[in-house]
Amino acid sequence: MRYYDTQQADDLAGCREHLAEAIRLGGRKDPDAAMYRQQFAAFEGTHWSTERAKAAPVITAVPAEVRKALRMAREALEMTEEGSPHLPVRLVLVAEFLGQGVDGPGGLSEAVKLAERAVAVAHPDDPRRSRYHNAHAQALLRLAEHRGDRSMAVKAQTSAVRAGQLAHPYDPLQVGIVQTLHRARALASG
């Protein structure tokens, strides 16, 4: 939390150190082992998105920390039982990394599948359902752009519209949903 407030390099290093220590101390048998990995991955994902937004939207190289975060997100997912209320968010966490190109274009298809599964298993009252649909829309859109597939862009539009319907009007996610929707419409219309 301190890093999010200060944006200082010392706090960034401290956050990484504390999360890594929690994972090390807890091992794989700790009841919260998946949560520690999820938090590590979510922190690195947020940090990377923020840094990319400052620099450039195009990925030039994926930092080692981000690759490690994807590994942690995958481990958290592997540790999560079917039917767990944590399953959808952990599916989407991996999907978001893959959808941003962490594993290259080959990971886009997997991102779509993981996001679809998150949407399917999410409880109807889960307040993060908008995020799941938005992750699905973004993964579909990136795959559609990669393949030049207009029909897939139409599916991305549909998922983005659903995300917008589920999001609270003042949710900051609405901006990203609208951007995804506009990009999908542009690709679908040619």
C-alpha positions as CSV (number, residue, x, y, z in Angstrom):
1,M,0.0,0.0,0.0
2,R,2.9,2.3,0.7
3,Y,4.3,1.9,-2.8
4,Y,0.9,2.8,-4.3
5,D,0.9,6.0,-2.2
6,T,4.5,7.0,-2.7
7,Q,5.6,5.4,-6.1
8,Q,9.1,5.4,-4.6
9,A,11.7,2.8,-5.8
10,D,12.5,1.9,-2.2
11,D,8.9,1.0,-1.5
12,L,8.7,-1.0,-4.7
13,A,11.7,-3.0,-3.7
14,G,10.3,-3.4,-0.2
15,C,7.0,-4.7,-1.6
16,R,8.6,-7.2,-3.8
17,E,10.8,-8.3,-0.9
18,H,7.9,-8.8,1.5
19,L,5.8,-10.7,-1.0
20,A,8.6,-12.9,-2.0
21,E,9.4,-13.6,1.7
22,A,5.7,-14.5,2.4
23,I,5.8,-16.9,-0.5
24,R,9.1,-18.4,0.7
25,L,8.0,-18.8,4.3
26,G,4.6,-20.1,3.5
27,G,5.8,-22.7,0.9
28,R,3.2,-24.6,-1.0
29,K,1.5,-26.1,2.0
30,D,0.4,-22.9,3.7
31,P,-3.4,-22.5,3.5
32,D,-2.8,-19.0,2.1
33,A,-0.1,-20.0,-0.4
34,A,-2.2,-19.4,-3.4
35,M,-3.3,-16.0,-2.0
36,Y,0.4,-14.9,-1.6
37,R,1.1,-15.8,-5.2
38,Q,-2.0,-14.1,-6.4
39,Q,-1.0,-10.9,-4.5
40,F,2.5,-11.0,-5.9
41,A,1.2,-11.4,-9.4
42,A,-1.5,-8.8,-9.0
43,F,1.1,-6.3,-7.7
44,E,3.5,-6.9,-10.5
45,G,0.7,-6.7,-13.1
46,T,-0.5,-3.4,-11.7
47,H,3.1,-2.0,-11.6
48,W,3.8,-3.2,-15.1
49,S,0.6,-1.7,-16.5
50,T,1.3,1.6,-14.8
51,E,4.9,1.7,-16.2
52,R,3.7,0.7,-19.7
53,A,1.1,3.5,-19.7
54,K,3.8,6.0,-18.8
55,A,6.2,4.8,-21.5
56,A,4.5,3.3,-24.5
57,P,1.5,1.0,-25.1
58,V,3.6,-1.3,-27.3
59,I,5.5,-4.1,-25.6
60,T,9.2,-4.0,-26.5
61,A,10.5,-6.4,-23.9
62,V,8.8,-8.2,-21.0
63,P,10.7,-7.6,-17.7
64,A,11.9,-10.7,-15.7
65,E,9.6,-9.6,-12.8
66,V,6.6,-9.8,-15.1
67,R,7.5,-13.3,-16.3
68,K,7.9,-14.3,-12.6
69,A,4.5,-12.8,-11.9
70,L,2.9,-14.9,-14.6
71,R,4.6,-18.0,-13.0
72,M,3.1,-17.0,-9.6
73,A,-0.3,-16.4,-11.1
74,R,-0.2,-19.8,-12.7
75,E,0.9,-21.4,-9.4
76,A,-2.0,-19.7,-7.6
77,L,-4.4,-21.0,-10.2
78,E,-3.0,-24.5,-9.9
79,M,-3.5,-24.4,-6.1
80,T,-7.1,-23.4,-6.5
81,E,-9.8,-26.0,-6.2
82,E,-12.7,-26.2,-8.6
83,G,-15.7,-24.4,-7.1
84,S,-13.5,-22.0,-5.1
85,P,-14.7,-18.4,-5.0
86,H,-11.1,-17.4,-5.8
87,L,-11.1,-19.4,-9.1
88,P,-12.5,-16.7,-11.4
89,V,-10.1,-14.0,-10.3
90,R,-7.1,-16.3,-10.6
91,L,-8.2,-17.4,-14.0
92,V,-8.5,-13.8,-15.1
93,L,-5.2,-12.9,-13.6
94,V,-3.4,-15.4,-15.8
95,A,-5.6,-14.4,-18.8
96,E,-4.6,-10.7,-18.3
97,F,-0.9,-11.4,-18.4
98,L,-1.3,-13.6,-21.4
99,G,-3.6,-11.1,-23.1
100,Q,-0.9,-8.4,-22.7
101,G,1.6,-10.5,-24.6
102,V,3.7,-11.8,-21.7
103,D,4.0,-15.2,-23.5
104,G,3.9,-13.7,-27.0
105,P,1.1,-14.0,-29.5
106,G,0.8,-17.8,-28.7
107,G,-0.6,-17.0,-25.3
108,L,-3.6,-15.1,-26.7
109,S,-5.7,-18.2,-27.4
110,E,-5.1,-19.4,-23.9
111,A,-6.0,-16.0,-22.5
112,V,-9.4,-16.2,-24.3
113,K,-10.1,-19.7,-22.9
114,L,-9.1,-18.7,-19.4
115,A,-11.3,-15.6,-19.5
116,E,-14.2,-17.5,-20.9
117,R,-13.9,-20.0,-18.1
118,A,-13.8,-17.2,-15.5
119,V,-17.0,-15.8,-16.9
120,A,-18.6,-19.2,-16.8
121,V,-17.6,-20.2,-13.3
122,A,-18.2,-16.7,-11.6
123,H,-21.0,-16.5,-9.2
124,P,-23.8,-14.3,-10.4
125,D,-23.3,-12.0,-7.5
126,D,-19.5,-11.7,-7.9
127,P,-18.9,-7.9,-8.1
128,R,-15.9,-8.6,-10.3
129,R,-17.9,-10.1,-13.2
130,S,-17.4,-6.9,-15.1
131,R,-13.7,-7.3,-14.9
132,Y,-14.0,-10.9,-16.1
133,H,-16.0,-9.9,-19.1
134,N,-13.6,-7.0,-19.9
135,A,-10.6,-9.4,-19.7
136,H,-12.4,-11.7,-22.1
137,A,-13.2,-8.8,-24.5
138,Q,-9.6,-7.6,-24.4
139,A,-8.2,-11.1,-25.0
140,L,-10.6,-11.6,-27.9
141,L,-9.8,-8.2,-29.3
142,R,-6.0,-8.8,-29.2
143,L,-6.4,-12.2,-30.8
144,A,-8.7,-10.7,-33.4
145,E,-6.1,-8.0,-34.2
146,H,-3.4,-10.6,-34.4
147,R,-5.4,-12.8,-36.8
148,G,-7.2,-9.9,-38.6
149,D,-10.5,-11.7,-37.7
150,R,-13.5,-9.4,-37.9
151,S,-16.0,-12.0,-36.5
152,M,-13.9,-12.4,-33.4
153,A,-13.9,-8.6,-33.1
154,V,-17.7,-8.7,-33.0
155,K,-17.5,-11.3,-30.2
156,A,-15.1,-8.9,-28.4
157,Q,-17.7,-6.1,-28.8
158,T,-20.4,-8.3,-27.2
159,S,-18.2,-9.1,-24.2
160,A,-17.2,-5.5,-23.8
161,V,-20.9,-4.4,-23.8
162,R,-21.6,-7.0,-21.2
163,A,-18.7,-5.7,-19.1
164,G,-20.1,-2.2,-19.4
165,Q,-23.5,-3.3,-18.3
166,L,-22.1,-5.0,-15.2
167,A,-19.8,-2.2,-14.1
168,H,-20.9,0.5,-11.8
169,P,-21.2,3.8,-13.7
170,Y,-18.4,5.4,-11.7
171,D,-16.1,2.4,-11.9
172,P,-12.8,3.5,-13.4
173,L,-12.9,0.2,-15.4
174,Q,-15.5,1.9,-17.6
175,V,-12.9,3.9,-19.4
176,G,-11.0,0.7,-20.4
177,I,-14.2,-1.0,-21.4
178,V,-15.2,1.9,-23.7
179,Q,-11.7,1.9,-25.3
180,T,-12.0,-1.9,-25.9
181,L,-15.4,-1.5,-27.4
182,H,-14.2,1.3,-29.8
183,R,-11.2,-0.7,-30.9
184,A,-13.4,-3.8,-31.4
185,R,-16.0,-1.8,-33.4
186,A,-13.3,-0.4,-35.6
187,L,-11.8,-3.8,-36.4
188,A,-15.2,-5.4,-37.0
189,S,-16.2,-2.7,-39.4
190,G,-13.0,-2.9,-41.3
